[in-house]
Amino acid sequence: MNWTWYLFRFDGRINRALFWQALLIVALLASLLGLTGEAIRVLNGQRSFTSTLTFSLDFALDDLFKVVDPRAYRLLPSADRSTLVLKAFGISLFLWIYLATAIKRLHDRDRSGWWIVPFFVAAGLFNQFSDLLPDSYWARAFDLVVEILWLWGLVEMFGLRGSLGSNRFGPDPLAEVEDNSASALPSQKSWDQQSELEFVPRNASPPGGMRVKPGV
């Protein structure tokens, strides 16, 4: 597998299994960065070694959309610098991986990558700024629409099979997997009937001028 294309490029298609695998990779990388952050705190004397067993470095969706929220910047001066650096690096990396794999998954459903906006961006922005909206009927209606789009996106990307055969974004990834599996199987030599027969004089037996070669 071309891992650079798989995790960082936006062209082509991937199936459901590869999309789930990408999220697992993100979770493992987040855990690795969390351990790195705790090791830095131990080296700086901010935490003891025994307390690292209860570390917590959260890479939540809310952190991504706090970038566009001016209220979040008021907390930056009091935040730990190593945590800020790791979060900035981690969120940027994880967002790129998520967008690259999610867009390829949308391509597998024969949908444009711009569907990531109603499926993902709209829900994140609404959750970040929902406390600023008035308690009115139109705000509740908008909330309902956002939730429906979010659930629809989950079903589309995590649950449904991609379009059968090639589409405008590329060949069917499941067909490629089946072709690779078939080519990996040892080829069986077909029986050549002509090579197993020999012609004999007409006066020999059996009649008909042909018989099976001895030992076949």
N, CA, C and O of each residue as an XYZ file, in Angstrom:
864
protein
N       0.835     -1.195      0.000
C       0.000      0.000      0.000
C       0.875      1.252      0.000
O       1.908      1.307      0.666
N       0.440      2.248     -0.756
C       1.124      3.539     -0.764
C       0.599      4.355      0.426
O      -0.479      4.945      0.352
N       1.366      4.385      1.515
C       0.904      5.014      2.745
C       0.835      6.531      2.612
O      -0.007      7.169      3.243
N       1.704      7.109      1.805
C       1.634      8.559      1.598
C       0.322      8.946      0.928
O      -0.337      9.901      1.339
N      -0.050      8.200     -0.102
C      -1.340      8.451     -0.753
C      -2.490      8.174      0.201
O      -3.448      8.944      0.266
N      -2.398      7.084      0.935
C      -3.490      6.655      1.807
C      -3.793      7.677      2.897
O      -4.960      7.976      3.152
N      -2.772      8.213      3.538
C      -2.981      9.078      4.702
C      -2.966     10.572      4.385
O      -3.499     11.367      5.160
N      -2.365     10.971      3.258
C      -2.147     12.407      3.065
C      -2.666     12.967      1.738
O      -2.704     14.186      1.574
N      -3.058     12.136      0.809
C      -3.547     12.658     -0.459
C      -5.066     12.560     -0.535
O      -5.691     11.787      0.191
N      -5.648     13.364     -1.431
C      -7.100     13.508     -1.468
C      -7.737     12.898     -2.722
O      -8.949     13.013     -2.906
N      -6.962     12.264     -3.570
C      -7.497     11.675     -4.791
C      -7.728     10.182     -4.604
O      -7.082      9.541     -3.775
N      -8.653      9.639     -5.379
C      -8.899      8.207     -5.338
C      -9.996      7.817     -4.365
O     -10.762      8.658     -3.893
N     -10.055      6.529     -4.074
C     -11.118      5.961     -3.242
C     -10.520      4.987     -2.221
O      -9.511      4.334     -2.487
N     -11.158      4.902     -1.050
C     -10.840      3.855     -0.082
C     -12.153      3.277      0.433
O     -13.185      3.948      0.423
N     -12.105      2.043      0.877
C     -13.312      1.393      1.387
C     -13.490      1.665      2.877
O     -12.696      2.375      3.493
N     -14.546      1.087      3.440
C     -14.863      1.323      4.858
C     -13.756      0.827      5.783
O     -13.418      1.490      6.764
N     -13.196     -0.333      5.472
C     -12.168     -0.903      6.354
C     -10.952      0.012      6.449
O     -10.401      0.197      7.534
N     -10.531      0.582      5.330
C      -9.370      1.482      5.358
C      -9.691      2.782      6.088
O      -8.811      3.376      6.713
N     -10.946      3.229      6.014
C     -11.317      4.447      6.743
C     -11.288      4.195      8.246
O     -10.778      5.020      9.003
N     -11.832      3.061      8.681
C     -11.761      2.702     10.098
C     -10.303      2.551     10.536
O      -9.933      2.965     11.635
N      -9.488      1.961      9.679
C      -8.072      1.783     10.011
C      -7.371      3.123     10.191
O      -6.517      3.262     11.067
N      -7.725      4.118      9.364
C      -7.115      5.442      9.501
C      -7.451      6.058     10.858
O      -6.591      6.676     11.487
N      -8.682      5.894     11.310
C      -9.058      6.425     12.626
C      -8.309      5.712     13.742
O      -7.958      6.332     14.746
N      -8.061      4.418     13.578
C      -7.265      3.688     14.567
C      -5.832      4.204     14.596
O      -5.232      4.326     15.664
N      -5.284      4.505     13.420
C      -3.930      5.072     13.348
C      -3.879      6.413     14.062
O      -2.923      6.698     14.783
N      -4.904      7.239     13.866
C      -4.961      8.532     14.550
C      -5.000      8.342     16.064
O      -4.322      9.059     16.799
N      -5.789      7.379     16.528
C      -5.868      7.124     17.968
C      -4.512      6.683     18.528
O      -4.123      7.105     19.617
N      -3.803      5.843     17.794
C      -2.477      5.391     18.255
C      -1.475      6.544     18.276
O      -0.674      6.664     19.203
N      -1.530      7.393     17.243
C      -0.628      8.550     17.223
C      -0.946      9.517     18.358
O      -0.036     10.101     18.946
N      -2.238      9.693     18.672
C      -2.620     10.571     19.779
C      -2.089     10.029     21.101
O      -1.633     10.791     21.954
N      -2.152      8.709     21.266
C      -1.608      8.110     22.492
C      -0.096      8.306     22.572
O       0.448      8.571     23.644
N       0.580      8.173     21.423
C       2.028      8.367     21.400
C       2.394      9.800     21.759
O       3.336     10.033     22.515
N       1.644     10.767     21.213
C       1.918     12.164     21.562
C       1.605     12.435     23.025
O       2.285     13.235     23.668
N       0.584     11.776     23.552
C       0.272     11.934     24.970
C       1.401     11.442     25.851
O       1.754     12.092     26.834
N       1.967     10.302     25.507
C       3.111      9.793     26.261
C       4.318     10.713     26.129
O       5.067     10.905     27.087
N       4.503     11.280     24.942
C       5.614     12.228     24.742
C       5.450     13.457     25.623
O       6.412     13.944     26.215
N       4.214     13.953     25.702
C       3.955     15.116     26.550
C       4.224     14.830     28.013
O       4.773     15.668     28.727
N       3.836     13.643     28.459
C       4.082     13.290     29.854
C       5.580     13.132     30.126
O       6.064     13.503     31.195
N       6.310     12.579     29.152
C       7.753     12.438     29.337
C       8.425     13.799     29.442
O       9.360     13.974     30.224
N       7.954     14.759     28.663
C       8.512     16.110     28.733
C       8.245     16.731     30.094
O       9.117     17.396     30.654
N       7.060     16.522     30.628
C       6.740     17.078     31.955
C       7.595     16.440     33.042
O       8.015     17.115     33.981
N       7.851     15.147     32.917
C       8.698     14.475     33.910
C      10.119     15.020     33.850
O      10.735     15.269     34.887
N      10.639     15.204     32.648
C      11.995     15.738     32.498
C      12.100     17.172     33.009
O      13.152     17.579     33.502
N      11.021     17.935     32.893
C      11.022     19.315     33.386
C      10.690     19.421     34.865
O      10.679     20.519     35.422
N      10.420     18.282     35.508
C      10.096     18.286     36.925
C       8.689     18.733     37.241
O       8.373     19.013     38.397
N       7.825     18.808     36.220
C       6.448     19.234     36.466
C       5.586     18.114     37.012
O       4.577     18.365     37.670
N       5.983     16.864     36.737
C       5.228     15.722     37.236
C       6.207     14.648     37.657
O       7.339     14.596     37.176
N       5.759     13.792     38.564
C       6.582     12.661     38.972
C       6.371     11.498     38.009
O       5.398     11.461     37.255
N       7.301     10.554     38.050
C       7.220      9.425     37.129
C       5.981      8.574     37.388
O       5.368      8.072     36.445
N       5.599      8.404     38.676
C       4.457      7.547     38.996
C       3.142      8.163     38.530
O       2.198      7.442     38.205
N       3.076      9.488     38.498
C       1.830     10.134     38.085
C       1.606     10.062     36.586
O       0.512     10.382     36.121
N       2.610      9.652     35.808
C       2.440      9.564     34.360
C       1.517      8.427     33.974
O       1.064      8.351     32.832
N       1.231      7.527     34.932
C       0.309      6.439     34.624
C      -1.113      6.943     34.424
O      -1.952      6.224     33.881
N      -1.394      8.162     34.854
C      -2.743      8.728     34.712
C      -2.706      9.946     33.802
O      -3.406     10.929     34.045
N      -1.886      9.881     32.749
C      -1.744     11.050     31.886
C      -3.013     11.262     31.077
O      -3.803     10.340     30.873
N      -3.189     12.492     30.623
C      -4.334     12.823     29.781
C      -3.950     13.968     28.856
O      -3.716     15.093     29.299
N      -3.889     13.666     27.580
C      -3.662     14.690     26.561
C      -4.764     14.515     25.534
O      -4.688     13.647     24.664
N      -5.780     15.341     25.642
C      -6.996     15.153     24.874
C      -6.886     15.856     23.534
O      -6.580     17.046     23.467
N      -7.141     15.105     22.462
C      -7.224     15.665     21.129
C      -8.676     15.594     20.684
O      -9.045     14.758     19.859
N      -9.488     16.474     21.235
C     -10.918     16.452     20.966
C     -11.238     17.272     19.726
O     -10.447     18.110     19.291
N     -12.415     17.013     19.167
C     -12.880     17.773     18.019
C     -13.044     19.245     18.368
O     -12.843     20.111     17.517
N     -13.406     19.532     19.612
C     -13.598     20.922     20.032
C     -12.310     21.731     19.903
O     -12.353     22.923     19.598
N     -11.160     21.084     20.136
C      -9.895     21.803     20.037
C      -9.656     22.333     18.631
O      -9.066     23.400     18.459
N     -10.108     21.601     17.636
C      -9.930     22.040     16.263
C     -10.709     23.311     15.972
O     -10.175     24.233     15.355
N     -11.945     23.376     16.400
C     -12.788     24.522     16.087
C     -12.573     25.688     17.056
O     -13.112     26.774     16.844
N     -11.799     25.473     18.104
C     -11.418     26.597     18.958
C     -10.474     27.550     18.237
O     -10.303     28.698     18.649
N      -9.858     27.062     17.150
C      -8.951     27.917     16.395
C      -9.681     29.129     15.825
O      -9.089     30.199     15.691
N     -10.965     28.972     15.488
C     -11.739     30.073     14.909
C     -12.589     30.780     15.958
O     -13.421     31.622     15.618
N     -12.386     30.448     17.218
C     -13.141     31.065     18.304
C     -12.216     31.992     19.094
O     -11.313     31.507     19.776
N     -12.415     33.312     19.023
C     -11.528     34.242     19.747
C     -11.523     34.028     21.251
O     -10.544     34.362     21.919
N     -12.595     33.481     21.789
C     -12.658     33.279     23.239
C     -11.618     32.277     23.717
O     -11.177     32.342     24.864
N     -11.222     31.350     22.849
C     -10.271     30.323     23.263
C      -8.871     30.879     23.463
O      -8.089     30.308     24.222
N      -8.537     31.982     22.797
C      -7.183     32.530     22.890
C      -6.905     33.187     24.245
O      -5.746     33.432     24.581
N      -7.933     33.470     25.013
C      -7.715     34.058     26.333
C      -7.055     33.076     27.290
O      -6.427     33.480     28.268
N      -7.199     31.779     27.004
C      -6.634     30.762     27.885
C      -5.203     30.379     27.519
O      -4.556     29.637     28.258
N      -4.707     30.870     26.401
C      -3.372     30.468     25.955
C      -2.248     30.860     26.916
O      -1.360     30.039     27.143
N      -2.234     32.071     27.497
C      -1.110     32.429     28.377
C      -0.949     31.520     29.581
O       0.165     31.346     30.077
N      -2.056     30.929     30.068
C      -1.970     30.060     31.242
C      -1.736     28.601     30.890
O      -1.588     27.773     31.788
N      -1.700     28.270     29.621
C      -1.534     26.873     29.211
C      -0.066     26.481     29.209
O       0.814     27.323     29.034
N       0.187     25.190     29.407
C       1.551     24.672     29.379
C       2.070     24.705     27.949
O       1.378     24.294     27.017
N       3.317     25.207     27.778
C       3.854     25.401     26.418
C       4.028     24.080     25.681
O       3.697     23.983     24.500
N       4.548     23.055     26.370
C       4.740     21.766     25.700
C       3.409     21.165     25.260
O       3.316     20.549     24.199
N       2.384     21.350     26.082
C       1.059     20.854     25.714
C       0.537     21.585     24.489
O      -0.043     20.968     23.595
N       0.739     22.895     24.444
C       0.287     23.676     23.290
C       0.981     23.234     22.003
O       0.338     23.096     20.962
N       2.294     23.013     22.076
C       3.039     22.609     20.878
C       2.564     21.243     20.393
O       2.329     21.042     19.201
N       2.426     20.308     21.334
C       1.991     18.971     20.944
C       0.573     18.978     20.396
O       0.269     18.273     19.434
N      -0.297     19.777     21.011
C      -1.671     19.838     20.518
C      -1.732     20.473     19.140
O      -2.470     20.006     18.272
N      -0.967     21.531     18.933
C      -0.967     22.182     17.623
C      -0.466     21.223     16.545
O      -1.043     21.137     15.461
N       0.614     20.505     16.854
C       1.147     19.533     15.886
C       0.171     18.385     15.682
O      -0.115     17.989     14.552
N      -0.339     17.855     16.795
C      -1.224     16.697     16.699
C      -2.521     17.007     15.972
O      -2.948     16.236     15.112
N      -3.150     18.124     16.306
C      -4.420     18.465     15.674
C      -4.231     18.705     14.178
O      -5.060     18.284     13.371
N      -3.141     19.381     13.805
C      -2.879     19.614     12.381
C      -2.678     18.296     11.641
O      -3.236     18.099     10.562
N      -1.890     17.397     12.212
C      -1.632     16.111     11.577
C      -2.896     15.274     11.489
O      -3.195     14.697     10.443
N      -3.646     15.206     12.603
C      -4.837     14.363     12.621
C      -5.929     14.913     11.712
O      -6.664     14.149     11.087
N      -6.035     16.237     11.639
C      -7.031     16.833     10.748
C      -6.704     16.501      9.299
O      -7.598     16.173      8.520
N      -5.433     16.585      8.935
C      -5.042     16.286      7.552
C      -5.355     14.823      7.214
O      -5.903     14.525      6.153
N      -4.995     13.915      8.135
C      -5.263     12.489      7.898
C      -6.757     12.238      7.795
O      -7.211     11.501      6.919
N      -7.522     12.854      8.695
C      -8.976     12.639      8.666
C      -9.578     13.155      7.364
O     -10.368     12.457      6.729
N      -9.212     14.371      6.959
C      -9.775     14.935      5.732
C      -9.360     14.111      4.512
O     -10.177     13.846      3.629
N      -8.091     13.707      4.467
C      -7.625     12.936      3.313
C      -8.368     11.612      3.188
O      -8.774     11.229      2.090
N      -8.546     10.922      4.288
C      -9.219      9.621      4.231
C     -10.736      9.780      4.106
O     -11.380      8.999      3.406
N     -11.313     10.783      4.777
C     -12.760     10.979      4.680
C     -13.180     11.387      3.271
O     -14.215     10.940      2.776
N     -12.380     12.235      2.626
C     -12.714     12.652      1.261
C     -12.587     11.475      0.296
O     -13.414     11.319     -0.602
N     -11.558     10.648      0.474
C     -11.454      9.461     -0.376
C     -12.611      8.504     -0.108
O     -13.070      7.814     -1.019
N     -13.082      8.458      1.129
C     -14.245      7.607      1.444
C     -15.512      8.166      0.795
O     -16.345      7.401      0.308
N     -15.663      9.487      0.783
C     -16.790     10.097      0.078
C     -16.698      9.811     -1.414
O     -17.716      9.560     -2.059
N     -15.495      9.846     -1.968
C     -15.319      9.481     -3.372
C     -15.782      8.051     -3.616
O     -16.355      7.749     -4.663
N     -15.533      7.177     -2.653
C     -15.971      5.788     -2.796
C     -17.493      5.695     -2.876
O     -18.037      4.787     -3.505
N     -18.171      6.641     -2.233
C     -19.634      6.707     -2.297
C     -20.101      7.521     -3.512
O     -21.291      7.808     -3.649
N     -19.157      7.893     -4.396
C     -19.431      8.699     -5.595
C     -19.968     10.074     -5.217
O     -20.863     10.605     -5.874
N     -19.411     10.644     -4.152
C     -19.789     11.983     -3.708
C     -18.560     12.889     -3.735
O     -17.434     12.438     -3.525
N     -18.793     14.159     -3.994
C     -17.710     15.132     -3.984
C     -17.152     15.277     -2.573
O     -17.862     15.075     -1.588
N     -15.873     15.627     -2.489
C     -15.266     15.850     -1.189
C     -15.855     17.026     -0.435
O     -15.670     17.131      0.777
N     -16.569     17.923     -1.131
C     -17.195     19.063     -0.474
C     -18.319     18.651      0.469
O     -18.776     19.461      1.275
N     -18.773     17.399      0.379
C     -19.782     16.925      1.325
C     -19.230     16.868      2.749
O     -19.992     16.709      3.702
N     -17.914     16.996      2.899
C     -17.339     17.021      4.239
C     -17.791     18.262      4.999
O     -17.769     18.276      6.230
N     -18.202     19.307      4.277
C     -18.637     20.544      4.941
C     -19.938     20.320      5.712
O     -19.960     20.600      6.911
N     -21.025     19.833      5.103
C     -22.230     19.596      5.909
C     -22.091     18.414      6.862
O     -22.717     18.404      7.922
N     -21.282     17.419      6.504
C     -21.170     16.240      7.346
C     -20.283     16.457      8.562
O     -20.507     15.843      9.605
N     -19.271     17.331      8.444
C     -18.270     17.450      9.510
C     -18.091     18.877     10.000
O     -18.165     19.127     11.203
N     -17.859     19.814      9.095
C     -17.530     21.182      9.486
C     -18.729     21.869     10.134
O     -18.584     22.545     11.152
N     -19.909     21.697      9.547
C     -21.096     22.375     10.081
C     -21.382     21.950     11.516
O     -21.697     22.785     12.363
N     -21.273     20.662     11.786
C     -21.534     20.170     13.145
C     -20.499     20.707     14.131
O     -20.850     21.092     15.246
N     -19.222     20.738     13.729
C     -18.188     21.231     14.634
C     -18.337     22.704     14.950
O     -18.188     23.114     16.101
N     -18.630     23.505     13.935
C     -18.815     24.938     14.158
C     -20.050     25.215     15.014
O     -20.035     26.089     15.880
N     -21.107     24.465     14.760
C     -22.329     24.683     15.548
C     -22.085     24.345     17.023
O     -22.517     25.086     17.905
N     -21.403     23.245     17.292
C     -21.133     22.872     18.682
C     -20.237     23.901     19.375
O     -20.384     24.138     20.574
N     -19.316     24.512     18.634
C     -18.409     25.484     19.221
C     -19.121     26.785     19.578
O     -18.813     27.405     20.595
N     -20.067     27.196     18.747
C     -20.713     28.501     18.937
C     -22.180     28.391     19.340
O     -22.893     29.394     19.323
N     -22.638     27.214     19.698
C     -24.058     27.046     20.034
C     -24.463     27.842     21.269
O     -25.619     28.246     21.394
N     -23.505     28.076     22.196
C     -23.848     28.824     23.398
C     -24.092     30.305     23.111
O     -24.641     31.015     23.955
N     -23.689     30.778     21.929
C     -23.912     32.176     21.564
C     -25.253     32.390     20.864
O     -25.695     33.528     20.703
N     -25.902     31.300     20.448
C     -27.162     31.423     19.737
C     -28.306     31.633     20.720
O     -28.270     31.090     21.825
N     -29.317     32.407     20.344
C     -30.471     32.617     21.227
C     -31.313     31.353     21.337
O     -31.297     30.493     20.456
N     -32.035     31.263     22.423
C     -32.929     30.121     22.630
C     -34.240     30.393     21.887
O     -35.219     30.857     22.470
N     -34.230     30.094     20.604
C     -35.393     30.374     19.758
C     -35.719     29.152     18.919
O     -34.968     28.178     18.891
N     -36.869     29.222     18.228
C     -37.299     28.084     17.419
C     -36.381     27.865     16.219
O     -36.093     26.725     15.853
N     -35.925     28.953     15.608
C     -35.073     28.787     14.436
C     -33.723     28.184     14.806
O     -33.142     27.429     14.026
N     -33.210     28.524     16.026
C     -31.952     27.937     16.478
C     -32.114     26.435     16.736
O     -31.220     25.646     16.430
N     -33.260     26.051     17.298
C     -33.510     24.624     17.526
C     -33.676     23.888     16.202
O     -33.210     22.760     16.043
N     -34.341     24.535     15.261
C     -34.504     23.918     13.943
C     -33.151     23.743     13.258
O     -32.891     22.709     12.643
N     -32.300     24.747     13.366
C     -30.968     24.650     12.783
C     -30.162     23.547     13.453
O     -29.420     22.820     12.793
N     -30.313     23.425     14.777
C     -29.642     22.361     15.513
C     -30.100     20.994     15.010
O     -29.288     20.083     14.849
N     -31.393     20.857     14.763
C     -31.926     19.583     14.266
C     -31.363     19.248     12.883
O     -31.012     18.100     12.611
N     -31.281     20.246     12.025
C     -30.742     20.024     10.680
C     -29.279     19.589     10.756
O     -28.856     18.673     10.051
N     -28.515     20.255     11.618
C     -27.094     19.910     11.761
C     -26.934     18.489     12.280
O     -26.068     17.751     11.810
N     -27.762     18.098     13.248
C     -27.674     16.746     13.788
C     -28.024     15.706     12.734
O     -27.385     14.657     12.657
N     -29.038     15.994     11.920
C     -29.424     15.056     10.857
C     -28.299     14.898      9.852
O     -27.987     13.780      9.441
N     -27.684     16.009      9.451
C     -26.565     15.934      8.505
C     -25.387     15.170      9.106
O     -24.733     14.398      8.406
N     -25.115     15.374     10.376
C     -24.023     14.674     11.033
C     -24.267     13.162     11.062
O     -23.365     12.376     10.768
N     -25.495     12.761     11.418
C     -25.831     11.335     11.431
C     -25.779     10.751     10.026
O     -25.309      9.630      9.829
N     -26.262     11.511      9.056
C     -26.207     11.070      7.666
C     -24.758     10.839      7.243
O     -24.450      9.845      6.586
N     -23.872     11.758      7.623
C     -22.456     11.597      7.296
C     -21.859     10.355      7.938
O     -21.066      9.655      7.307
N     -22.230     10.069      9.189
C     -21.727      8.864      9.846
C     -22.138      7.615      9.086
O     -21.330      6.712      8.869
N     -23.410      7.571      8.682
C     -23.895      6.399      7.948
C     -23.198      6.289      6.599
O     -22.796      5.199      6.192
N     -23.054      7.411      5.907
C     -22.434      7.402      4.585
C     -20.995      6.887      4.649
O     -20.617      6.006      3.877
N     -20.201      7.426      5.555
C     -18.774      7.135      5.550
C     -18.406      5.880      6.325
O     -17.432      5.208      5.985
N     -19.175      5.551      7.368
C     -18.803      4.418      8.198
C     -19.603      3.156      7.911
O     -19.147      2.054      8.214
N     -20.786      3.301      7.334
C     -21.664      2.141      7.234
C     -21.937      1.619      5.846
O     -22.082      0.408      5.678
N     -22.014      2.471      4.843
C     -22.479      2.052      3.524
C     -21.320      1.642      2.621
O     -20.219      2.189      2.690
N     -21.610      0.660      1.775
C     -20.608      0.211      0.809
C     -20.428      1.256     -0.285
O     -21.355      2.005     -0.595
N     -19.249      1.302     -0.859
C     -18.994      2.219     -1.956
C     -19.743      1.816     -3.215
O     -20.297      0.719     -3.291
N     -19.760      2.688     -4.184
C     -20.440      2.398     -5.436
C     -19.746      1.240     -6.145
O     -18.519      1.136     -6.138
N     -20.548      0.374     -6.755
C     -20.018     -0.805     -7.426
C     -19.278     -0.412     -8.696
O     -19.754      0.413     -9.475
N     -18.127     -1.003     -8.891
C     -17.360     -0.731    -10.078
C     -16.693      0.634    -10.033
O     -16.707      1.316     -9.008
N     -16.116      1.015    -11.145
C     -15.438      2.306    -11.237
C     -16.444      3.444    -11.271
O     -17.535      3.305    -11.825
N     -16.071      4.565    -10.678
C     -16.878      5.772    -10.784
C     -15.971      6.923    -11.227
O     -14.837      6.689    -11.645
N     -16.454      8.143    -11.140
C     -15.685      9.284    -11.650
C     -14.417      9.554    -10.852
O     -13.575     10.339    -11.288
N     -14.261      8.915     -9.684
C     -13.094      9.158     -8.837
C     -12.066      8.029     -8.893
O     -10.984      8.152     -8.320
N     -12.390      6.943     -9.570
C     -11.415      5.871     -9.684
C     -12.048      4.500     -9.627
O     -13.270      4.380     -9.543
N     -11.221      3.456     -9.673
C     -11.738      2.087     -9.635
C     -12.238      1.699     -8.252
O     -11.907      2.335     -7.251
N     -13.037      0.647     -8.219
C     -13.593      0.129     -6.969
C     -12.464     -0.466     -6.129
O     -11.811     -1.406     -6.583
N     -12.206      0.047     -4.913
C     -11.109     -0.504     -4.095
C     -11.352     -1.945     -3.682
O     -10.396     -2.703     -3.521
N     -12.605     -2.343     -3.508
C     -12.886     -3.731     -3.158
C     -12.597     -4.660     -4.323
O     -12.158     -5.791     -4.117
N     -12.840     -4.196     -5.548
C     -12.505     -5.011     -6.717
C     -11.008     -5.208     -6.822
O     -10.551     -6.282     -7.213
N     -10.232     -4.181     -6.478
C      -8.775     -4.304     -6.507
C      -8.297     -5.320     -5.470
O      -7.369     -6.087     -5.727
N      -8.935     -5.319     -4.296
C      -8.566     -6.286     -3.265
C      -8.865     -7.695     -3.734
O      -8.055     -8.599     -3.526
N     -10.025     -7.905     -4.371
C     -10.386     -9.232     -4.856
C      -9.433     -9.685     -5.961
O      -9.052    -10.854     -6.012
N      -9.047     -8.759     -6.847
C      -8.115     -9.105     -7.917
C      -6.754     -9.502     -7.354
O      -6.133    -10.454     -7.826
N      -6.291     -8.764     -6.338
C      -4.999     -9.082     -5.725
C      -5.043    -10.427     -5.015
O      -4.065    -11.174     -5.034
N      -6.186    -10.741     -4.383
C      -6.322    -12.030     -3.707
C      -6.324    -13.165     -4.715
O      -5.729    -14.217     -4.481
N      -6.992    -12.948     -5.830
C      -7.050    -13.988     -6.852
C      -5.681    -14.219     -7.478
O      -5.313    -15.362     -7.749
N      -4.919    -13.149     -7.713
C      -3.599    -13.297     -8.317
C      -2.602    -13.928     -7.363
O      -1.601    -14.497     -7.798
N      -2.871    -13.832     -6.041
C      -1.961    -14.428     -5.060
C      -2.128    -15.938     -4.967
O      -1.228    -16.619     -4.477
N      -3.275    -16.489     -5.431
C      -3.504    -17.919     -5.371
C      -2.647    -18.627     -6.411
O      -2.446    -18.098     -7.504
N      -2.131    -19.826     -6.087
C      -1.315    -20.557     -7.073
C      -2.163    -20.968     -8.264
O      -3.271    -21.482     -8.107
N      -1.633    -20.737     -9.445
C      -2.373    -21.071    -10.660
C      -2.365    -22.572    -10.879
O      -1.337    -23.225    -10.699
N      -3.520    -23.128    -11.271
C      -3.659    -24.547    -11.534
C      -3.584    -24.783    -13.034
O      -4.260    -24.117    -13.818
N      -2.753    -25.738    -13.417
C      -2.608    -26.039    -14.824
C      -3.837    -26.761    -15.339
O      -4.227    -27.797    -14.802
N      -4.440    -26.222    -16.366
C      -5.642    -26.835    -16.927
C      -5.265    -28.094    -17.697
O      -4.142    -28.225    -18.183
N      -6.218    -29.019    -17.803
C      -5.995    -30.288    -18.470
C      -6.103    -30.090    -19.961
O      -7.144    -29.677    -20.473
N      -5.030    -30.385    -20.648
C      -5.014    -30.295    -22.101
C      -5.393    -31.657    -22.658
O      -4.591    -32.590    -22.638
N      -6.622    -31.768    -23.155
C      -7.127    -33.054    -23.612
C      -6.317    -33.602    -24.777
O      -6.071    -34.806    -24.851
N      -5.894    -32.715    -25.699
C      -5.155    -33.182    -26.862
C      -3.824    -33.807    -26.479
O      -3.375    -34.766    -27.107
N      -3.179    -33.242    -25.415
C      -1.880    -33.777    -25.020
C      -1.980    -35.140    -24.362
O      -0.978    -35.848    -24.253
N      -3.186    -35.524    -23.917
C      -3.377    -36.807    -23.260
C      -3.847    -37.892    -24.225
O      -4.046    -39.037    -23.820
N      -4.024    -37.540    -25.488
C      -4.481    -38.502    -26.488
C      -3.405    -38.709    -27.530
O      -2.643    -37.793    -27.840
N      -3.341    -39.927    -28.076
C      -2.421    -40.201    -29.169
C      -3.138    -41.043    -30.221
O      -3.976    -41.884    -29.893
N      -2.810    -40.814    -31.452
C      -3.411    -41.543    -32.552
C      -2.617    -42.819    -32.820
O      -1.386    -42.821    -32.783
N      -3.348    -43.907    -33.091
C      -2.747    -45.217    -33.348
C      -3.306    -45.749    -34.653
O      -4.321    -45.240    -35.127
N      -2.695    -46.734    -35.239
C      -3.234    -47.314    -36.486
C      -4.661    -47.811    -36.294
O      -5.069    -48.177    -35.192
N      -5.424    -47.814    -37.416
C      -6.835    -48.173    -37.340
C      -7.031    -49.609    -36.903
O      -8.049    -49.930    -36.289
N      -6.071    -50.493    -37.208
C      -6.238    -51.896    -36.851
C      -5.959    -52.163    -35.379
O      -6.157    -53.278    -34.895
N      -5.504    -51.147    -34.678
C      -5.269    -51.331    -33.239
C      -6.553    -51.094    -32.484
O      -7.524    -50.574    -33.031
N      -6.552    -51.484    -31.208
C      -7.726    -51.274    -30.363
C      -7.429    -50.136    -29.384
O      -6.256    -49.915    -29.082
N      -8.411    -49.407    -28.874
C      -9.824    -49.555    -29.238
C     -10.092    -48.928    -30.590
O      -9.260    -48.177    -31.099
N     -11.245    -49.225    -31.183
C     -11.572    -48.648    -32.493
C     -11.768    -47.164    -32.397
O     -12.064    -46.623    -31.331
N     -11.603    -46.519    -33.511
C     -11.775    -45.063    -33.558
C     -10.483    -44.362    -33.836
O     -10.495    -43.158    -34.092
N      -9.359    -45.054    -33.799
C      -8.092    -44.449    -34.174
C      -7.402    -43.679    -33.066
O      -6.383    -43.040    -33.325
N      -7.907    -43.710    -31.854
C      -7.256    -42.988    -30.764
C      -7.432    -43.728    -29.478
O      -8.407    -44.461    -29.310
N      -6.514    -43.557    -28.567
C      -6.610    -44.156    -27.246
C      -5.899    -43.256    -26.250
O      -5.100    -42.402    -26.635
N      -6.184    -43.445    -24.997
C      -5.538    -42.692    -23.936
C      -4.121    -43.171    -23.749
O      -3.864    -44.375    -23.745
N      -3.173    -42.216    -23.588
C      -1.787    -42.591    -23.374
C      -1.630    -43.457    -22.138
O      -2.320    -43.223    -21.145
N      -0.770    -44.423    -22.159
C      -0.536    -45.239    -20.965
C      -0.016    -44.368    -19.816
O       0.772    -43.441    -20.004
N      -0.493    -44.709    -18.636
C      -0.049    -43.987    -17.444
C      -0.843    -42.765    -17.153
O      -0.550    -42.083    -16.172
N      -1.858    -42.430    -17.961
C      -2.662    -41.238    -17.719
C      -3.897    -41.648    -16.927
O      -4.731    -40.804    -16.602
